[in-house]
């Protein structure tokens, strides 16, 4: 009996030394995996992974498949912001806070942020309640302001003042009630600095939003830094609020907005994370100007011990052969004479083609390009052939006179091909007289159209 009581006691004590994170998605999804991360700065740190268990429930008389998952966390688990991820792309995660309590929530997997409902966890239930109320109240302010801009003759002053009063009431109530809670700085930082009176012009409205956007945010608060809160606001500020239809103006806005953001961050590790995040975002749109700007103006000025040299090399390496860059140089021999891409001067433009005699698409397109360019003195071709040996290449190049021919042995592992990030053949690069990459046509027809416009 004593042993049984001891076992019950130990089991009970063990259960209280752990925490559970339980989620339910309705409906379920095709994949069966879920990953738990801890958010640290602009990075995600892996914690655990688990599988989704499929159940079915009756919803309005119809069977509905739902997915359940659960994580068990040890008592020493760090307090902070966490993320459950169930898709690699798109809307595929739910963020929550952990503060030494069990967390339970349900959500729709296609729009998790809008649909998530917390059933367990005082901190998360409180914070979600605040967000729902304040967002609705703030939308009322925005709606009145927009209506006033569209219809300036309407007298909306009283309605606006009432809306402002309601927002302040919600803010003060939740700020006071959250004292001592982990989410307190998040409540405080989410306050918007709305104008006390209606603004009369769109320009003034946008100026007010831009200049006051970060007023309530403490960029040195550790809880805020180690969550998605600041990074999400930075994303909004840089990529959405500072917006222009004019490309040249947009580039200027990007530069001023990233400068504004980064001057607010004192913590060098967090600053590094934010810069790397921004570089990765600009990489998606191949914005080389901003990537170079972020490296030169900000990243390179960080302490050397903080900089991630591997990250820098990888990012610059991936973009070395993009439109706007000077084409990476290489040399070769033809008939005993050495040639170098950078010193070619026989044409106004150059077409560098990475191809292979073992590529069926190449054998179909290369002869067509050769025929298309016959008699064209403005464009010179450098045909870089990726091969495992020179046998087929030696024979085939005889059919392509008046081109420069380069043999690239080791095929996909060829150093020049890797520098140009070649992952398929044929790959085309159009260069100007200075060997600046001016286009990367995808297909033969694109090559022809571009050359016809030269």
Secondary structure, DSSP 4 states (H G I P E B T S, - for coil): -HHHHHHHHHHHHHHHTEEEEEEEEES--S--EEEEEEEETTEEEEEEEEEPEEEEEEETTEEEEEEEEEEEEETTPPPEEEEEE--SSSS-EEEEEESSS-EEEEE-TTSHHHH-EEEE-HHHHHHHHHHHHHHHHHHHHHHHHHHHHH-TTS--HHHHHHHHHHHHHHHHHHHHHTTTSTTHHHHHHT-----SS--S-HHHHHHHHHHHTTTT--TT-HHHHTSSHHHHHHHHIIIIIS--SSHHHHHHHHHHHHHHHHHT---HHHHHHHHHHHHHHHHHTT-HHHHHHHHHHTGGGS-TTTS-HHHHHHHHHHTTTSTTSBPPP-EEEETTEEEEGGG--S-SEEEEEEE-TT-HHHHHHHHHHHHHHTT-SSEEEEEEEEESSSHHHHHHGGGSTTSEEEEEETGGG-HHHHHTT--SSSEEEEE-TT-BEEE--SSHHHHHHHHHH-
